Amino acid sequence: MQLDINLLKQAVSGNAAAFRCITEYQPAGGLGDKVFPPTYEGGQYATEDRVDPETGEVSPCVLLDSVQSQANRMELALLDAHRAGKVELPLIVANFDQESLLKKFSVSSLEAPHRVADALFRDSLLGDVMFRKSDKGRVLDYADIRNATDIFGLCPTALVFGLWDSTGPRGGLGAKFQRALVSEMIGMNAVQGSKTSSRIDPAQITVGAGTLYTRKLEKDNAPDWTLDSASGSKKLGKDGKPSEANHGNVTPSFVDGGFTISKAVQTTVLSLAALRRLRFPLNGEAASKPDVDIAARTTLAALGLAAGAMSRTDGDLRSRCHLFAQEAPVWELLNEPGQTPVQYELNSTAAIGLLNDAIQMARDAGLPWEGEIELTPSDELVELVRRSQELATTSAEADK
């Protein structure tokens, strides 16, 4: 079945527990091709045993994309759709375009780690007032699940992907909204392999060609190292070998790296139960109205479904981890316990149409839906960024 706005509204206003979508992938290189998962502290992979749903047996698995990473990919898919003019989303944008910066950039609420509550927005100005002290920013001080109206209008994705206002004036007691949309990708029956490294220097520079020393004075017409030991400079790097300046051959070697898997599985769950906890009173009223609540929840559900549908079109997770779906995504509605879930088709185009219909429903109900809000970083924040950029160009230790 095709999922339309009426069916979605009916699911949200009823007792259905969740939508879920389980999609199987294979490496773009085919079955048996190696994939490289993300690495964590100490260069470790996230491995664990899980029960294979098909066989019921315990299977060694490796995490291919975490819940946090999946959320970021979904938010970027929404941002791309917004910038392409396919859907109009509320967006907060801090523009770092000051002349003093070496690199200019912008950060939106669909890119910032803490979404609307991120420190980059906290330390920026809306007009001539700090964002958190402005009428828009102050909504974070009193928002909660019983009064999520202004967050809905300012940053609705925070109600879908979760929010914790831990950087605000209340610290750990700040507004907190649980994730309603959770997604993860794992590799089943994972077997770890090895990866190699080597390099042949086209200039054939050898280790005995000389010892490299750091150059005391910077020169625009000379490298930052010298072969002249008389200058009193210390050896470059650990021992002054040409390899310290990335010259010379790299001896072929191998270490643990990558996995072969029987399949990759992406599991996405949109909790309708979590959305039903949110209430949306209008015009400062103490209580919300059922029809307004349903309109807001339906819009948030459509937002989550659109994010999940659009993010499935790109399986290129990272270098040497390109996955291709083995089937068209199917969304299941978990409605009545013990009954077979109803299945719905929802591709990217249909998901955008569904979201636009839901947004119009929300506006008709009187709910806020802001446009783009541009912030200007404070002078102190700009200077902090400038110094960081300057350090990054001169020191490999800048990010420590």
Phi, psi and omega per residue, in radians:
M1 nan 2.606 3.026
Q2 -1.511 2.329 -3.136
L3 -1.515 2.078 3.111
D4 -2.020 3.120 -3.020
I5 -1.140 -0.588 -3.135
N6 -1.219 -0.722 3.107
L7 -1.159 -0.668 3.124
L8 -1.152 -0.775 3.129
K9 -1.069 -0.697 3.123
Q10 -1.119 -0.709 3.135
A11 -1.156 -0.725 -3.107
V12 -1.197 -0.709 -3.084
S13 -1.418 -0.205 3.123
G14 -1.581 -2.534 -3.082
N15 -1.976 0.210 -3.125
A16 -1.043 2.492 -3.065
A17 -1.445 -0.750 -2.999
A18 -2.975 2.818 2.845
F19 -1.751 2.494 3.031
R20 -2.423 2.672 3.113
C21 -2.438 2.086 3.128
I22 -2.022 2.070 -3.056
T23 -2.173 2.324 3.098
E24 -1.694 2.508 -3.131
Y25 -2.281 2.752 2.929
Q26 -2.207 2.719 3.050
P27 -0.979 2.539 3.126
A28 -1.035 -0.457 3.088
G29 -1.371 -0.089 3.120
G30 1.809 2.959 -3.134
L31 -1.016 2.248 -3.138
G32 1.702 -0.240 3.076
D33 -1.228 2.559 -3.068
K34 -1.403 2.508 3.045
V35 -2.121 2.645 -3.111
F36 -1.996 1.903 3.102
P37 -1.252 2.987 3.033
P38 -1.220 2.652 3.069
T39 -1.862 2.626 -3.121
Y40 -2.071 -2.956 -3.033
E41 -0.845 2.293 -3.117
G42 1.377 0.217 -3.140
G43 1.260 0.393 -3.073
Q44 -1.560 2.595 2.995
Y45 -1.597 2.670 3.097
A46 -1.581 1.727 -3.127
T47 -2.013 2.636 3.086
E48 -2.882 2.862 3.066
D49 -1.605 2.390 3.065
R50 -2.362 2.843 3.100
V51 -1.479 2.185 3.089
D52 -1.259 2.082 -3.072
P53 -1.133 -0.377 -3.121
E54 -1.448 -0.694 -3.075
T55 -1.804 -0.355 -3.072
G56 1.366 0.029 -3.128
E57 -1.634 2.739 3.113
V58 -1.288 2.305 -3.084
S59 -2.213 2.356 3.021
P60 -1.219 2.280 -3.063
C61 -2.254 2.785 3.074
V62 -2.317 2.427 3.133
L63 -1.308 2.140 3.125
L64 -1.705 -0.518 3.097
D65 -2.752 2.131 -3.024
S66 -1.352 2.962 3.081
V67 -1.003 -0.765 -3.120
Q68 -1.145 -0.746 -3.135
S69 -1.158 -0.706 3.103
Q70 -1.084 -0.714 3.101
A71 -1.057 -0.743 3.118
N72 -1.085 -0.731 3.132
R73 -1.121 -0.681 3.139
M74 -1.176 -0.713 3.116
E75 -1.131 -0.671 3.114
L76 -1.188 -0.572 3.068
A77 -1.131 -0.708 3.072
L78 -1.134 -0.703 3.131
L79 -1.105 -0.729 3.108
D80 -1.078 -0.724 3.129
A81 -1.146 -0.671 3.102
H82 -1.118 -0.826 -3.096
R83 -1.204 -0.443 3.098
A84 -1.439 -0.024 3.113
G85 1.368 0.265 -3.124
K86 -1.421 -0.451 -3.141
V87 -2.674 2.552 3.133
E88 -1.795 1.996 -3.095
L89 -2.018 2.531 2.972
P90 -1.068 2.381 -3.058
L91 -2.594 2.322 3.010
I92 -1.830 2.266 -3.068
V93 -2.282 2.197 3.005
A94 -1.785 2.117 -3.078
N95 -1.733 2.012 3.076
F96 -1.735 1.340 -3.082
D97 -2.110 0.414 -3.103
Q98 -1.240 2.570 -3.069
E99 -1.086 -0.475 -3.085
S100 -1.281 -0.252 -3.071
L101 -1.453 2.445 3.093
L102 -1.273 -0.587 3.121
K103 -2.268 2.219 -3.126
K104 -1.700 2.514 -3.098
F105 -2.815 3.036 3.048
S106 -2.381 2.709 3.117
V107 -2.283 2.234 3.135
S108 -1.866 2.939 3.128
S109 -1.224 -0.160 3.025
L110 -1.622 0.018 3.112
E111 -2.099 -0.488 -3.087
A112 -1.201 2.398 -3.075
P113 -0.987 -0.665 -3.107
H114 -1.804 0.330 3.092
R115 0.924 -2.326 -3.034
V116 -1.137 -0.365 -3.111
A117 -1.609 0.201 -3.064
D118 -1.176 2.602 -3.119
A119 -1.105 -0.491 3.108
L120 -1.096 -0.639 3.090
F121 -1.371 -0.662 3.105
R122 -0.997 -0.663 -3.079
D123 -1.674 0.357 3.083
S124 -2.061 2.918 -3.067
L125 -1.926 2.478 2.928
L126 -1.827 1.835 -2.954
G127 1.244 -2.118 3.115
D128 -1.973 0.366 -3.127
V129 -2.169 2.420 3.055
M130 -0.980 2.402 -3.002
F131 -0.919 -0.804 -3.086
R132 -1.211 -0.234 3.084
K133 -1.771 -0.018 3.110
S134 -1.476 2.944 3.126
D135 -1.060 -0.640 3.132
K136 -1.224 -0.824 -3.055
G137 -1.260 -0.464 -3.090
R138 -1.199 -0.255 -3.123
V139 -1.089 -0.429 3.123
L140 -1.186 -0.381 -3.082
D141 -1.264 -0.432 -3.083
Y142 -2.181 0.005 -3.119
A143 -1.191 2.457 2.991
D144 -2.729 -3.081 -3.047
I145 -1.142 -0.367 3.117
R146 -1.536 -0.174 3.135
N147 -2.566 1.338 -3.085
A148 -1.836 0.231 -3.022
T149 -1.070 -0.884 -3.062
D150 -1.233 -0.573 3.041
I151 -1.137 -0.669 3.088
F152 -0.995 -0.766 -3.109
G153 -1.347 -0.455 -3.046
L154 -1.633 -0.734 -3.075
C155 -2.708 1.291 -3.063
P156 -1.079 -0.481 3.137
T157 -1.116 -0.405 3.087
A158 -1.130 -0.488 3.133
L159 -1.447 -0.251 3.117
V160 -1.678 -0.816 -3.065
F161 -1.669 -0.114 3.086
G162 1.745 2.659 -3.108
L163 -2.675 2.416 2.980
W164 -2.401 1.985 -3.103
D165 -1.445 1.094 -3.090
S166 -1.417 -0.209 -3.132
T167 -1.685 -0.018 -3.104
G168 -1.482 -2.990 -3.057
P169 -1.133 -0.396 -3.129
R170 -1.639 0.027 3.115
G171 1.002 -2.301 -3.111
G172 -1.130 -0.223 3.114
L173 -1.598 0.112 -3.121
G174 -1.165 2.988 -3.109
A175 -0.924 2.419 -3.112
K176 -2.422 2.222 3.094
F177 -2.230 2.258 -3.106
Q178 -1.267 2.791 3.031
R179 -1.173 2.282 2.996
A180 -1.703 -0.363 -3.126
L181 -2.077 2.123 -3.114
V182 -2.248 2.306 3.133
S183 -2.463 2.621 -3.102
E184 -2.728 2.611 3.070
M185 -2.189 2.294 3.124
I186 -2.270 2.741 3.015
G187 -1.828 2.227 -3.096
M188 -1.602 2.647 3.127
N189 0.876 0.909 -3.015
A190 -1.400 2.284 3.085
V191 -2.130 2.102 -3.078
Q192 -1.314 2.494 3.127
G193 -2.082 -2.738 -3.121
S194 -2.223 2.742 3.029
K195 -2.256 2.614 -3.087
T196 -1.916 2.817 3.042
S197 -2.535 2.444 3.087
S198 -2.955 2.838 3.083
R199 -2.754 2.374 3.022
I200 -1.841 2.103 -3.113
D201 -1.314 2.075 -3.125
P202 -1.118 -0.391 3.102
A203 -1.558 -0.065 3.107
Q204 0.959 0.732 3.065
I205 -1.303 2.267 -3.081
T206 -1.866 2.879 -3.088
V207 -1.168 -0.459 -3.111
G208 -1.550 0.104 -3.087
A209 -1.198 -0.357 3.126
G210 2.663 2.885 3.108
T211 -1.715 2.352 -3.115
L212 -1.678 2.418 3.113
Y213 -2.139 2.627 3.101
T214 -1.225 2.477 3.136
R215 -1.514 2.207 -3.085
K216 -1.177 -0.748 -3.087
L217 -1.887 2.275 3.111
E218 -1.240 2.457 3.077
K219 -2.324 2.430 3.133
D220 -1.296 -0.325 -3.087
N221 -1.963 0.411 3.129
A222 -2.629 2.621 3.102
P223 -1.160 2.966 -3.113
D224 -1.450 0.238 3.045
W225 -2.274 2.854 3.132
T226 -2.522 2.710 3.060
L227 -1.578 -0.042 -3.067
D228 -1.541 1.891 3.140
S229 -1.406 -0.209 -3.094
A230 -1.244 -0.265 -3.108
S231 -1.264 -0.198 3.134
G232 1.445 0.128 3.141
S233 -1.313 2.741 3.107
K234 -1.460 2.859 -3.134
K235 -1.112 2.518 3.125
L236 -1.245 2.243 3.124
G237 1.159 -2.447 -3.064
K238 -1.364 -0.813 -3.034
D239 -2.398 0.141 3.072
G240 1.334 0.198 3.093
K241 -1.177 2.664 3.101
P242 -0.953 -0.495 3.135
S243 -1.117 -0.379 3.091
E244 -1.147 -0.365 3.070
A245 -1.892 0.337 3.125
N246 1.104 0.575 3.011
H247 -1.927 2.653 3.102
G248 1.701 3.032 -3.138
N249 -1.356 2.742 2.985
V250 -1.982 2.083 -3.111
T251 -1.065 2.246 3.120
P252 -0.958 2.340 3.139
S253 -2.626 2.955 3.090
F254 -2.513 2.614 3.091
V255 -2.448 2.995 3.060
D256 -1.046 2.416 3.131
G257 -3.087 2.289 3.070
G258 1.378 2.885 -3.115
F259 -2.448 2.605 2.824
T260 -1.746 2.522 -3.060
I261 -2.373 2.733 3.059
S262 -1.343 -0.564 3.104
K263 -3.003 2.802 2.987
A264 -1.894 2.507 -3.110
V265 -2.234 2.203 3.059
Q266 -1.866 2.145 3.139
T267 -2.055 2.112 -3.131
T268 -2.142 2.259 -3.130
V269 -2.243 2.188 3.039
L270 -1.862 1.943 -3.081
S271 -1.429 1.947 3.041
L272 -1.306 -0.472 3.090
A273 -1.104 -0.697 3.122
A274 -1.152 -0.684 3.137
L275 -1.169 -0.557 -3.120
R276 -1.225 -0.280 3.097
R277 -1.318 -0.310 -3.085
L278 -1.466 2.407 3.111
R279 -2.192 2.662 -2.953
F280 -2.376 1.292 3.079
P281 -1.193 2.543 -3.131
L282 -1.900 2.671 2.995
N283 0.979 0.632 3.072
G284 1.297 0.196 -3.135
E285 -1.258 2.690 -3.105
A286 -1.307 -0.607 -3.090
A287 -2.044 2.668 3.115
S288 -1.649 2.882 3.100
K289 -1.802 2.442 -3.066
P290 -0.967 -0.726 -3.095
D291 -1.187 -0.580 3.087
V292 -1.219 -0.753 3.101
D293 -1.017 -0.775 -3.113
I294 -1.139 -0.697 3.125
A295 -1.095 -0.759 3.142
A296 -1.170 -0.792 -3.126
R297 -1.130 -0.675 3.104
T298 -1.103 -0.689 3.115
T299 -1.140 -0.733 3.115
L300 -1.141 -0.669 3.086
A301 -1.114 -0.746 3.110
A302 -1.121 -0.637 3.103
L303 -1.105 -0.774 3.119
G304 -1.157 -0.725 3.127
L305 -1.150 -0.690 3.110
A306 -1.123 -0.752 3.119
A307 -1.078 -0.757 3.139
G308 -1.171 -0.687 -3.129
A309 -1.208 -0.765 -3.086
M310 -1.240 -0.585 -3.108
S311 -1.252 -0.263 -3.136
R312 -1.398 -0.133 -3.124
T313 -1.440 -0.194 -3.097
D314 -2.207 1.848 -3.122
G315 -1.740 0.215 -3.129
D316 -1.489 1.578 -3.008
L317 -1.330 -0.685 -3.108
R318 -2.995 3.137 3.103
S319 -0.989 2.244 3.137
R320 1.089 0.557 3.027
C321 -2.554 1.122 3.131
H322 -1.811 2.057 -3.079
L323 -1.967 2.614 -3.136
F324 -2.229 2.263 -3.093
A325 -1.127 2.447 -3.136
Q326 -1.635 -0.018 -3.096
E327 -2.796 2.757 3.057
A328 -1.212 2.401 -3.126
P329 -1.072 2.396 3.088
V330 -2.194 2.225 3.113
W331 -1.705 2.276 3.134
E332 -1.875 2.395 3.073
L333 -1.723 2.014 3.102
L334 -1.466 1.675 -2.981
N335 -1.863 -1.300 -3.093
E336 -1.772 2.197 3.102
P337 -1.007 2.402 3.119
G338 1.507 -0.150 3.138
Q339 -1.852 2.644 3.110
T340 -1.155 2.231 -3.124
P341 -1.065 2.486 3.038
V342 -1.293 2.376 -3.085
Q343 -1.838 2.449 -3.120
Y344 -2.261 2.488 2.975
E345 -1.550 2.476 3.120
L346 -2.768 1.625 3.068
N347 -1.504 -3.138 -3.046
S348 -1.069 -0.757 -3.110
T349 -1.105 -0.807 3.138
A350 -1.144 -0.624 -3.135
A351 -1.148 -0.680 3.091
I352 -1.152 -0.719 3.089
G353 -1.094 -0.723 3.103
L354 -1.090 -0.733 -3.136
L355 -1.144 -0.737 3.125
N356 -1.122 -0.651 3.075
D357 -1.116 -0.705 -3.123
A358 -1.192 -0.686 3.117
I359 -1.078 -0.719 3.111
Q360 -1.125 -0.656 3.087
M361 -1.076 -0.741 3.142
A362 -1.118 -0.757 3.127
R363 -1.124 -0.688 3.119
D364 -1.120 -0.473 3.135
A365 -1.452 -0.042 3.118
G366 1.564 0.161 -3.137
L367 -1.343 2.553 3.127
P368 -1.275 2.600 3.086
W369 -2.667 1.569 -3.031
E370 -1.209 2.836 2.978
G371 -1.596 -2.583 3.093
E372 -1.442 2.342 3.091
I373 -1.995 2.039 -3.088
E374 -1.664 2.304 3.112
L375 -1.973 2.688 3.073
T376 -1.981 2.089 3.131
P377 -0.998 2.469 3.086
S378 -1.110 2.783 3.127
D379 -1.010 -0.673 -3.129
E380 -1.143 -0.710 3.134
L381 -1.184 -0.712 3.101
V382 -1.060 -0.761 -3.135
E383 -1.138 -0.660 3.103
L384 -1.101 -0.744 3.108
V385 -1.158 -0.729 -3.129
R386 -1.055 -0.806 3.137
R387 -1.103 -0.662 3.128
S388 -1.148 -0.727 3.107
Q389 -1.126 -0.697 -3.141
E390 -1.132 -0.745 3.108
L391 -1.127 -0.648 -3.099
A392 -1.107 -0.462 3.140
T393 -1.458 -0.236 -3.064
T394 -2.106 -0.234 -3.042
S395 -2.488 2.317 3.081
A396 -1.302 -0.161 -3.119
E397 -1.695 0.181 -2.990
A398 -1.135 -0.501 -3.061
D399 -1.658 0.221 3.141
K400 -1.704 nan nan
